[in-house]
């Protein structure tokens, strides 16, 4: 009986760990996307500023 409890417990632990890993990867991707989007926006603003100051 104890062996089955241990199996179920390790199955749920494994599923919880896998779910946590997936959530961490999704959070990493979202953070990187936000960083790159911010960098792109800053570069575009700088380019507009430079174009305006040249004219």
Secondary structure by P-SEA (a helix, b strand, c coil): caaaaaaaaaaaaaaaaaaaaaaaaaaaaaaaaaaaaaaaaaaaaaaaaaaaaac
